Amino acid sequence: MAKTNHLTLVDDQFGPQAAAYVASAVHAAGEDLAALHALAAGRQPPRALDLGCGGGHAAFAMAPSSGLVVAYDLSAKMLAAVEAEAGRRGITNLATERGTAERLPFADETFDFVASRFSAHHWNDLDAGLAEARRVMRRGAMAVFMDVCSPGTPLLDTFLQTIELMRDPSHVRNYSRDEWVAAVTRAGFAAGRLTRRRLRLEFAPWIARIRTPAVHAEAIRSLQDMAPDEARHHFEFEDDGSFTLDTMTLEATVP
């Protein structure tokens, strides 16, 4: 079996599917994106960063209110797809930069606004990524972190992490809301409003988007069939495998 490190695995998983993430209905819309758009509009940041941009949807939401928005991601193919989509949308104030969340290639106090959406659960080191985000932000700047989150209880957490890893081997961890608040505080942010949401995922597009092997998809369905009532109720399993996750948007500022 070929050996690979985590960063290569993430790139291999997402690079070939860049166009799918740009087009994904789950990623391209949502109450969290509308809220991000409104927060950026209220701040009018001269320089904004989409940290772990994926398909670029957070960057697109911030662009109308930003002087410049930088879409930052590990995958060169993903960044190329974001640039192409920005061109189709007529967005002219977007730049791209490639690298890891744990080591940002930007000077201290570069950005006035940072957003990260559905990215942190792939980071090798959440604390390091948040510390870097804090480092590149100016005093008074706002950060908005959006991600799927763990329900917190051991039974539900184990089930969530297992199906996430079976679907995508580059998955690291979905953190609970309490873990998120503690982590941003350790990084030097002042944690602010936390908004809880639920996100329904259709099973077939969810596995197709990341090219989940059939054997893994079957294993996920088998786990769903065998799940205890607590998990069935919380994740709202449907007959076709579709289900619902917890998400959160955490606002934080640099004191």
DRENVEX-678948 format. One record per atom (N, C-alpha, C): residue in one letter; atom name; x, y, z. Coordinates in steps of 0.05 Angstrom, whole numbers. Layout:
BEGIN
- rest|atom|u|v|w
- A|CA|X|Y|Z
...
END
This chain:
BEGIN
- rest|atom|u|v|w
- M|N|17|-24|0
- M|CA|0|0|0
- M|C|18|25|0
- A|N|11|44|-17
- A|CA|27|69|-19
- A|C|24|85|7
- K|N|46|98|15
- K|CA|45|114|39
- K|C|41|143|31
- T|N|27|158|48
- T|CA|23|187|43
- T|C|20|201|69
- N|N|27|227|70
- N|CA|22|242|94
- N|C|-5|256|93
- H|N|-13|268|115
- H|CA|-40|279|116
- H|C|-44|302|96
- L|N|-25|319|93
- L|CA|-28|342|74
- L|C|-32|332|45
- T|N|-16|312|38
- T|CA|-19|300|11
- T|C|-47|287|8
- L|N|-56|274|29
- L|CA|-82|261|28
- L|C|-104|282|24
- V|N|-103|304|39
- V|CA|-123|325|35
- V|C|-123|336|7
- D|N|-99|341|-4
- D|CA|-97|351|-31
- D|C|-107|331|-51
- D|N|-101|306|-47
- D|CA|-110|285|-65
- D|C|-140|282|-64
- Q|N|-152|285|-40
- Q|CA|-181|282|-37
- Q|C|-196|305|-51
- F|N|-187|329|-47
- F|CA|-203|352|-55
- F|C|-195|364|-83
- G|N|-169|362|-90
- G|CA|-161|373|-116
- G|C|-177|364|-139
- P|N|-180|337|-143
- P|CA|-195|327|-166
- P|C|-225|335|-166
- Q|N|-235|342|-142
- Q|CA|-264|348|-139
- Q|C|-269|378|-136
- A|N|-250|394|-144
- A|CA|-252|423|-140
- A|C|-278|434|-152
- A|N|-284|427|-177
- A|CA|-308|437|-190
- A|C|-333|429|-175
- A|N|-333|405|-164
- A|CA|-357|395|-149
- A|C|-362|412|-124
- Y|N|-341|421|-111
- Y|CA|-344|438|-87
- Y|C|-352|466|-94
- V|N|-343|476|-117
- V|CA|-352|502|-126
- V|C|-382|501|-131
- A|N|-392|479|-144
- A|CA|-419|477|-152
- A|C|-438|466|-130
- S|N|-427|455|-108
- S|CA|-442|442|-88
- S|C|-463|460|-75
- A|N|-488|451|-76
- A|CA|-510|468|-65
- A|C|-507|471|-35
- V|N|-496|450|-21
- V|CA|-492|452|8
- V|C|-472|473|15
- H|N|-451|476|-2
- H|CA|-430|495|4
- H|C|-436|523|-7
- A|N|-452|525|-29
- A|CA|-456|550|-43
- A|C|-477|568|-30
- A|N|-492|557|-11
- A|CA|-514|573|1
- A|C|-517|565|30
- G|N|-534|580|44
- G|CA|-540|573|72
- G|C|-542|598|89
- E|N|-555|595|111
- E|CA|-559|617|130
- E|C|-532|628|140
- D|N|-513|610|143
- D|CA|-486|618|153
- D|C|-472|637|133
- L|N|-475|631|107
- L|CA|-463|649|87
- L|C|-477|676|86
- A|N|-503|676|89
- A|CA|-518|701|90
- A|C|-509|718|114
- A|N|-506|704|137
- A|CA|-497|718|161
- A|C|-468|729|157
- L|N|-451|713|144
- L|CA|-424|723|139
- L|C|-424|747|121
- H|N|-440|746|100
- H|CA|-443|769|82
- H|C|-451|794|98
- A|N|-470|792|116
- A|CA|-479|814|132
- A|C|-457|825|151
- L|N|-443|806|163
- L|CA|-421|815|181
- L|C|-399|830|166
- A|N|-392|820|143
- A|CA|-371|833|127
- A|C|-382|861|118
- A|N|-407|862|110
- A|CA|-418|887|102
- A|C|-418|908|124
- G|N|-422|899|149
- G|CA|-421|917|171
- G|C|-393|927|178
- R|N|-373|911|170
- R|CA|-345|918|177
- R|C|-331|932|154
- Q|N|-338|926|129
- Q|CA|-324|937|105
- Q|C|-294|934|107
- P|N|-284|909|110
- P|CA|-255|906|115
- P|C|-238|912|91
- P|N|-216|927|94
- P|CA|-198|932|72
- P|C|-185|906|61
- R|N|-179|887|80
- R|CA|-167|862|72
- R|C|-180|839|87
- A|N|-190|820|73
- A|CA|-204|797|85
- A|C|-191|771|76
- L|N|-192|750|93
- L|CA|-180|724|87
- L|C|-201|703|90
- D|N|-203|685|69
- D|CA|-219|661|71
- D|C|-200|638|76
- L|N|-199|629|101
- L|CA|-178|610|110
- L|C|-188|581|105
- G|N|-175|567|86
- G|CA|-184|541|78
- G|C|-209|544|61
- C|N|-206|558|38
- C|CA|-229|568|23
- C|C|-245|547|9
- G|N|-234|523|4
- G|CA|-249|503|-11
- G|C|-259|515|-37
- G|N|-286|513|-41
- G|CA|-298|524|-66
- G|C|-300|554|-67
- G|N|-291|568|-46
- G|CA|-290|597|-47
- G|C|-315|612|-39
- H|N|-334|598|-28
- H|CA|-360|611|-23
- H|C|-359|632|-1
- A|N|-343|628|19
- A|CA|-340|649|40
- A|C|-326|673|28
- A|N|-306|669|11
- A|CA|-293|691|-3
- A|C|-312|707|-20
- F|N|-330|692|-35
- F|CA|-349|706|-52
- F|C|-369|722|-35
- A|N|-375|712|-11
- A|CA|-394|727|6
- A|C|-381|752|17
- M|N|-355|752|22
- M|CA|-342|775|33
- M|C|-333|795|12
- A|N|-330|786|-12
- A|CA|-318|803|-33
- A|C|-333|830|-38
- P|N|-360|830|-38
- P|CA|-374|855|-44
- P|C|-368|877|-23
- S|N|-359|870|1
- S|CA|-355|889|22
- S|C|-326|893|29
- S|N|-308|879|15
- S|CA|-279|880|22
- S|C|-263|895|1
- G|N|-242|908|10
- G|CA|-224|920|-10
- G|C|-210|898|-26
- L|N|-199|878|-11
- L|CA|-187|855|-24
- L|C|-194|830|-7
- V|N|-201|808|-19
- V|CA|-205|783|-5
- V|C|-186|762|-16
- V|N|-172|749|2
- V|CA|-152|728|-6
- V|C|-165|701|0
- A|N|-167|685|-20
- A|CA|-176|657|-18
- A|C|-152|640|-14
- Y|N|-150|626|9
- Y|CA|-126|611|16
- Y|C|-133|582|20
- D|N|-118|564|7
- D|CA|-124|535|9
- D|C|-99|519|3
- L|N|-100|494|12
- L|CA|-78|476|7
- L|C|-77|466|-22
- S|N|-100|464|-35
- S|CA|-103|452|-61
- S|C|-100|472|-84
- A|N|-80|469|-101
- A|CA|-77|486|-124
- A|C|-100|484|-143
- K|N|-111|460|-147
- K|CA|-133|456|-165
- K|C|-158|470|-154
- M|N|-162|469|-127
- M|CA|-184|483|-115
- M|C|-182|513|-120
- L|N|-158|524|-116
- L|CA|-154|553|-120
- L|C|-158|561|-150
- A|N|-150|544|-168
- A|CA|-155|549|-196
- A|C|-185|550|-202
- A|N|-200|532|-190
- A|CA|-229|532|-193
- A|C|-242|556|-181
- V|N|-232|566|-158
- V|CA|-242|590|-146
- V|C|-237|614|-164
- E|N|-213|616|-175
- E|CA|-206|638|-193
- E|C|-225|638|-217
- A|N|-230|615|-228
- A|CA|-247|613|-251
- A|C|-276|622|-244
- E|N|-286|613|-221
- E|CA|-313|621|-213
- E|C|-314|650|-207
- A|N|-293|661|-195
- A|CA|-293|690|-190
- A|C|-294|706|-216
- G|N|-280|696|-236
- G|CA|-282|709|-262
- G|C|-309|707|-274
- R|N|-323|684|-271
- R|CA|-350|682|-282
- R|C|-369|700|-267
- R|N|-364|705|-241
- R|CA|-381|723|-226
- R|C|-374|752|-228
- G|N|-352|758|-242
- G|CA|-344|786|-245
- G|C|-331|798|-220
- I|N|-320|780|-203
- I|CA|-307|789|-178
- I|C|-278|796|-185
- T|N|-270|821|-182
- T|CA|-244|830|-190
- T|C|-225|836|-166
- N|N|-235|834|-142
- N|CA|-219|840|-118
- N|C|-211|815|-103
- L|N|-208|792|-116
- L|CA|-201|767|-104
- L|C|-174|758|-113
- A|N|-158|750|-94
- A|CA|-131|738|-99
- A|C|-130|711|-86
- T|N|-112|694|-95
- T|CA|-109|667|-84
- T|C|-81|663|-73
- E|N|-79|647|-53
- E|CA|-53|640|-41
- E|C|-55|611|-31
- R|N|-33|596|-35
- R|CA|-33|568|-28
- R|C|-16|562|-3
- G|N|-26|545|15
- G|CA|-11|537|38
- G|C|-28|523|58
- T|N|-16|518|82
- T|CA|-30|504|103
- T|C|-41|524|123
- A|N|-61|516|138
- A|CA|-73|534|159
- A|C|-53|538|182
- E|N|-36|519|187
- E|CA|-18|521|210
- E|C|6|538|205
- R|N|10|547|180
- R|CA|34|563|174
- R|C|26|582|151
- L|N|15|605|159
- L|CA|5|624|139
- L|C|28|642|128
- P|N|29|646|102
- P|CA|51|661|90
- P|C|45|691|89
- F|N|34|702|111
- F|CA|27|730|113
- F|C|40|743|137
- A|N|46|769|134
- A|CA|58|783|156
- A|C|38|787|179
- D|N|49|793|203
- D|CA|32|799|226
- D|C|13|822|219
- E|N|-12|820|229
- E|CA|-32|842|227
- E|C|-37|850|198
- T|N|-40|830|181
- T|CA|-46|836|153
- T|C|-76|840|147
- F|N|-93|826|162
- F|CA|-121|825|155
- F|C|-140|838|175
- D|N|-162|849|165
- D|CA|-182|862|181
- D|C|-206|843|186
- F|N|-207|821|172
- F|CA|-230|803|174
- F|C|-220|775|165
- V|N|-226|754|180
- V|CA|-219|727|172
- V|C|-244|709|175
- A|N|-249|693|155
- A|CA|-271|673|156
- A|C|-259|646|149
- S|N|-270|625|163
- S|CA|-262|598|156
- S|C|-287|581|158
- R|N|-294|567|136
- R|CA|-319|552|134
- R|C|-314|524|125
- F|N|-323|504|141
- F|CA|-321|476|134
- F|C|-292|468|127
- S|N|-273|479|141
- S|CA|-245|474|136
- S|C|-230|462|160
- A|N|-236|472|184
- A|CA|-219|466|207
- A|C|-219|436|214
- H|N|-240|422|207
- H|CA|-241|393|214
- H|C|-221|377|197
- H|N|-207|391|178
- H|CA|-185|378|163
- H|C|-158|386|173
- W|N|-156|405|191
- W|CA|-130|415|199
- W|C|-116|395|217
- N|N|-90|392|214
- N|CA|-73|375|231
- N|C|-74|385|260
- D|N|-74|411|264
- D|CA|-71|423|290
- D|C|-89|448|292
- L|N|-112|445|305
- L|CA|-131|467|308
- L|C|-119|490|322
- D|N|-105|485|344
- D|CA|-93|507|360
- D|C|-73|523|343
- A|N|-56|509|328
- A|CA|-36|522|311
- A|C|-50|539|289
- G|N|-71|528|277
- G|CA|-85|543|256
- G|C|-98|568|267
- L|N|-110|566|291
- L|CA|-123|589|303
- L|C|-102|610|312
- A|N|-80|601|322
- A|CA|-59|619|330
- A|C|-48|635|306
- E|N|-46|621|284
- E|CA|-37|635|259
- E|C|-58|655|250
- A|N|-83|647|251
- A|CA|-104|666|244
- A|C|-103|691|261
- R|N|-99|687|287
- R|CA|-97|709|306
- R|C|-73|727|299
- R|N|-50|714|292
- R|CA|-26|729|286
- R|C|-29|748|263
- V|N|-43|740|242
- V|CA|-45|756|218
- V|C|-68|776|218
- M|N|-82|778|241
- M|CA|-104|797|243
- M|C|-97|822|259
- R|N|-108|844|251
- R|CA|-103|869|265
- R|C|-120|871|290
- R|N|-112|888|309
- R|CA|-128|892|333
- R|C|-156|903|325
- G|N|-176|891|338
- G|CA|-204|899|332
- G|C|-216|884|309
- A|N|-200|867|295
- A|CA|-210|852|272
- A|C|-229|830|281
- M|N|-246|821|262
- M|CA|-265|800|268
- M|C|-258|774|254
- A|N|-262|752|267
- A|CA|-260|725|255
- A|C|-286|711|258
- V|N|-293|696|237
- V|CA|-318|680|237
- V|C|-311|652|229
- F|N|-316|633|248
- F|CA|-309|605|244
- F|C|-335|590|241
- M|N|-338|575|219
- M|CA|-362|560|213
- M|C|-355|531|207
- D|N|-368|513|220
- D|CA|-360|485|215
- D|C|-382|466|226
- V|N|-382|441|216
- V|CA|-397|420|229
- V|C|-385|416|257
- C|N|-402|411|277
- C|CA|-391|408|304
- C|C|-402|382|316
- S|N|-386|372|334
- S|CA|-394|348|349
- S|C|-416|354|368
- P|N|-435|335|371
- P|CA|-456|339|392
- P|C|-446|340|420
- G|N|-421|329|424
- G|CA|-408|331|450
- G|C|-409|306|466
- T|N|-432|292|466
- T|CA|-434|267|482
- T|C|-417|245|469
- P|N|-405|228|485
- P|CA|-387|208|473
- P|C|-400|190|453
- L|N|-424|181|457
- L|CA|-437|162|439
- L|C|-441|176|411
- L|N|-452|200|412
- L|CA|-458|214|387
- L|C|-432|223|373
- D|N|-413|231|389
- D|CA|-387|240|378
- D|C|-374|217|364
- T|N|-373|194|376
- T|CA|-360|171|363
- T|C|-373|164|336
- F|N|-400|165|336
- F|CA|-414|159|312
- F|C|-407|179|290
- L|N|-408|205|297
- L|CA|-402|226|277
- L|C|-374|223|266
- Q|N|-354|221|283
- Q|CA|-326|219|273
- Q|C|-322|195|256
- T|N|-336|173|262
- T|CA|-332|148|247
- T|C|-343|151|219
- I|N|-367|161|216
- I|CA|-379|163|189
- I|C|-364|185|173
- E|N|-354|206|186
- E|CA|-339|226|172
- E|C|-313|214|161
- L|N|-299|198|177
- L|CA|-274|186|168
- L|C|-278|165|147
- M|N|-300|149|149
- M|CA|-306|130|128
- M|C|-312|143|102
- R|N|-325|166|103
- R|CA|-332|180|79
- R|C|-307|193|67
- D|N|-289|204|84
- D|CA|-266|220|74
- D|C|-243|215|93
- P|N|-222|200|84
- P|CA|-200|194|102
- P|C|-182|217|109
- S|N|-187|241|97
- S|CA|-172|265|105
- S|C|-185|280|128
- H|N|-208|269|138
- H|CA|-222|281|161
- H|C|-204|278|186
- V|N|-203|299|202
- V|CA|-188|297|227
- V|C|-207|296|251
- R|N|-223|318|254
- R|CA|-242|318|277
- R|C|-262|341|274
- N|N|-287|335|280
- N|CA|-307|355|285
- N|C|-307|361|315
- Y|N|-302|386|322
- Y|CA|-300|394|350
- Y|C|-327|403|361
- S|N|-331|400|387
- S|CA|-356|409|399
- S|C|-356|440|401
- R|N|-379|451|407
- R|CA|-380|480|410
- R|C|-363|489|434
- D|N|-363|474|456
- D|CA|-347|482|479
- D|C|-317|480|472
- E|N|-309|460|456
- E|CA|-281|458|447
- E|C|-273|481|430
- W|N|-292|490|413
- W|CA|-286|513|396
- W|C|-282|539|412
- V|N|-300|544|431
- V|CA|-297|568|447
- V|C|-271|568|463
- A|N|-264|545|474
- A|CA|-239|542|489
- A|C|-215|547|470
- A|N|-216|536|446
- A|CA|-193|538|428
- A|C|-189|567|418
- V|N|-210|581|411
- V|CA|-206|608|402
- V|C|-197|626|425
- T|N|-205|620|449
- T|CA|-196|635|473
- T|C|-166|630|477
- R|N|-157|605|475
- R|CA|-129|599|478
- R|C|-112|613|457
- A|N|-123|617|433
- A|CA|-109|630|412
- A|C|-107|660|415
- G|N|-121|671|435
- G|CA|-119|700|440
- G|C|-142|716|429
- F|N|-163|703|420
- F|CA|-188|717|412
- F|C|-206|721|435
- A|N|-224|740|432
- A|CA|-246|744|450
- A|C|-270|730|437
- A|N|-279|708|448
- A|CA|-301|693|436
- A|C|-327|709|439
- G|N|-343|710|417
- G|CA|-368|725|418
- G|C|-392|707|413
- R|N|-410|717|396
- R|CA|-435|703|391
- R|C|-430|676|378
- L|N|-444|656|388
- L|CA|-443|629|375
- L|C|-471|622|367
- T|N|-474|617|341
- T|CA|-501|610|330
- T|C|-502|581|323
- R|N|-522|567|333
- R|CA|-526|538|328
- R|C|-544|535|304
- R|N|-537|516|287
- R|CA|-554|510|264
- R|C|-554|480|260
- R|N|-572|470|242
- R|CA|-573|442|234
- R|C|-570|442|203
- L|N|-557|422|193
- L|CA|-551|420|164
- L|C|-559|392|155
- R|N|-579|391|137
- R|CA|-587|365|125
- R|C|-569|359|101
- L|N|-559|334|100
- L|CA|-542|325|79
- L|C|-556|302|64
- E|N|-558|305|37
- E|CA|-568|283|21
- E|C|-546|263|17
- F|N|-551|238|22
- F|CA|-530|218|23
- F|C|-516|215|-4
- A|N|-530|212|-26
- A|CA|-517|206|-51
- A|C|-498|229|-60
- P|N|-506|254|-60
- P|CA|-487|275|-67
- P|C|-464|278|-47
- W|N|-470|272|-21
- W|CA|-450|275|0
- W|C|-426|256|-5
- I|N|-432|231|-13
- I|CA|-410|212|-19
- I|C|-398|216|-47
- A|N|-415|225|-66
- A|CA|-405|229|-93
- A|C|-385|252|-94
- R|N|-390|273|-78
- R|CA|-374|297|-79
- R|C|-345|292|-72
- I|N|-340|272|-55
- I|CA|-312|266|-47
- I|C|-303|239|-57
- R|N|-319|226|-74
- R|CA|-312|201|-87
- R|C|-308|179|-66
- T|N|-326|177|-47
- T|CA|-324|156|-27
- T|C|-326|128|-40
- P|N|-307|110|-34
- P|CA|-309|83|-46
- P|C|-335|69|-38
- A|N|-345|53|-55
- A|CA|-370|39|-50
- A|C|-370|23|-25
- V|N|-348|11|-19
- V|CA|-347|-6|6
- V|C|-350|12|31
- H|N|-339|36|30
- H|CA|-342|54|52
- H|C|-370|65|54
- A|N|-382|71|32
- A|CA|-410|80|32
- A|C|-428|59|43
- E|N|-423|34|36
- E|CA|-440|12|46
- E|C|-435|9|76
- A|N|-411|14|86
- A|CA|-405|11|114
- A|C|-420|33|130
- I|N|-421|57|118
- I|CA|-435|79|132
- I|C|-465|72|134
- R|N|-476|62|112
- R|CA|-505|54|113
- R|C|-509|31|134
- S|N|-490|13|135
- S|CA|-492|-9|155
- S|C|-492|2|183
- L|N|-474|22|188
- L|CA|-473|34|215
- L|C|-499|48|221
- Q|N|-510|62|201
- Q|CA|-536|75|206
- Q|C|-558|55|213
- D|N|-558|32|200
- D|CA|-578|12|205
- D|C|-575|0|233
- M|N|-550|-1|243
- M|CA|-545|-13|269
- M|C|-544|7|292
- A|N|-548|33|285
- A|CA|-544|54|305
- A|C|-565|52|327
- P|N|-558|60|352
- P|CA|-578|60|373
- P|C|-598|83|369
- D|N|-620|82|384
- D|CA|-641|102|381
- D|C|-631|130|385
- E|N|-612|134|404
- E|CA|-602|160|409
- E|C|-590|173|384
- A|N|-574|157|369
- A|CA|-562|167|345
- A|C|-582|171|323
- R|N|-601|152|320
- R|CA|-622|154|300
- R|C|-637|180|303
- H|N|-644|186|328
- H|CA|-660|210|333
- H|C|-644|235|328
- H|N|-619|236|339
- H|CA|-604|261|336
- H|C|-597|267|308
- F|N|-588|247|292
- F|CA|-579|252|265
- F|C|-602|250|245
- E|N|-625|243|254
- E|CA|-649|243|237
- E|C|-645|227|211
- F|N|-636|202|215
- F|CA|-632|184|192
- F|C|-657|181|175
- E|N|-653|181|149
- E|CA|-675|177|130
- E|C|-670|151|115
- D|N|-691|142|101
- D|CA|-690|116|88
- D|C|-667|113|67
- D|N|-661|136|54
- D|CA|-640|135|33
- D|C|-612|141|44
- G|N|-609|143|71
- G|CA|-583|148|83
- G|C|-578|178|88
- S|N|-595|195|79
- S|CA|-592|224|85
- S|C|-595|228|115
- F|N|-583|249|125
- F|CA|-583|254|154
- F|C|-577|284|159
- T|N|-578|291|184
- T|CA|-575|319|192
- T|C|-554|322|214
- L|N|-536|342|210
- L|CA|-514|347|228
- L|C|-518|373|243
- D|N|-502|376|265
- D|CA|-500|402|279
- D|C|-478|419|266
- T|N|-484|444|264
- T|CA|-463|463|255
- T|C|-463|487|274
- M|N|-442|503|272
- M|CA|-441|527|288
- M|C|-426|549|273
- T|N|-433|574|279
- T|CA|-418|597|271
- T|C|-409|611|296
- L|N|-383|614|299
- L|CA|-372|627|322
- L|C|-358|653|314
- E|N|-368|675|325
- E|CA|-355|701|319
- E|C|-335|707|341
- A|N|-312|718|334
- A|CA|-291|725|353
- A|C|-277|750|343
- T|N|-266|764|362
- T|CA|-251|789|356
- T|C|-224|789|368
- V|N|-206|806|357
- V|CA|-179|809|367
- V|C|-179|832|387
- P|N|-175|827|413
- P|CA|-176|849|432
- P|C|-152|868|430
END
